[in-house]
Amino acid sequence: MAGRPDVPAIAPSGLPDDALLLDVREPEEWVAGHAPDAWHIPLADLPSRVDEIPRERRVVAVCRSGGRSARATAWLAEQGYDAVNLDGGMTAWAAAGRPMVSETGAPPTVA
């Protein structure tokens, strides 16, 4: 697993339909390409915006490769959220052929 071995992780293929995919990458990474239904809260903004995240849904944190999202997952779990890390991040998401969109009109990429 990319990130931290003490943080639970899930593969892109195992993402539950009702999970909230929380993208914690920087804005320029998000604009280049992200999952269509993901929420975007950069890691640095997470403490000030955590109340936007519903507690009744499982949160699957994602970044480029899994390091930042592992930190987000650990922090969210400390706050009482049911949180897991997306194993391999958006790199694994794209490699698995999962859908992506960009905000630029160009084909989506993992930046």
N, C-alpha and C positions, 0 to 999 in steps of 0.2 A: 504494500500500500504506500502510495505517496503520502507524505505528511507525517503523522504521528501514529505509532503502533498502538497507543492506548486509546485511540479514537475510533468508534465504530464506523465502518464504511460500507457502501453499497455500490455494486457495479451499475453502469448506465442501463444495462438490460433489466435490472431488478427494481427500477424505480417504480414505486406504487403510483397508481393513477391519481390518488387523492393527496399525494405529497406536494409540499410547496418547495419548488426548486429555487433556492436563494443564491444568486450570483453575487459574490463578494469581490469581484475584480474591479479594476479601475475603470472610469468612464470610457476611455479610449478603447479598452479591451471589449467592453460591452457593445459599443457602437459597431465594432468590426464583425461581431458575430456572437449570438447567444441563443439559448433555447427559446422557442416561441412564447411559452407561458411562464418563463422565469420572472422572478422579482429581482430588482437590482438595488442592492444596498452595499456600497463599497465597504470593505473591512474596517477602515478608519472611522466610518460613520455609524457602524453597527451599534455601539453603546448609546449614542444619542437617538437612534431610530428604532431600537429594539421593540418598542411598544407598537410599532406598525405590524409586527409579525404575529399572526394569530397563534395562540397557544394550543388550540384544539387540533391542529394539523401537524403531521410529521414534517420537519424541516430537513431538506437535503441541501447542504451547503456545497457550492461549487466555485472553483477558481480555474486557473489555467491547467495546473497539474496536480493539485491536491494539498499543497502546503498551507496556503492562506486559509483555505476552506476548512482544513483540519483545526486550525486555531479558532476559527469562527464556530465550528462544531463544539469544541471543548468549552468555549465561553458560553454558548447558548445552553448547553447541558447544565452548566453551573447556574444559569438563570432559571432552570426548571423546564426548559424546552425538550421535546423529544426530537433530538437532532442527530443526524448522521452525515458523514462526509461522502461526496461522490468520488469513488475510487478512480484516480487517474484524471480527474477534472474534465474540463472542456476538451482537452486533447483526446481523452478516451471516449467522450461523448461523440465527437466528430468521427473518430475511427470506427465507432460502432454503427455509424450511419444514421444516428438520431437526427431529427430535424433541427435546423438552425435558420435564423434570420439575421439580417444586418439592418442597421439604421441608416445606411448610406445609399442603398439601392444597388450596391455592388454585391456580388456573391459573398455569402458570409464566410469568414475565416476565424480561426482561433489566433488571436494576437497576444 
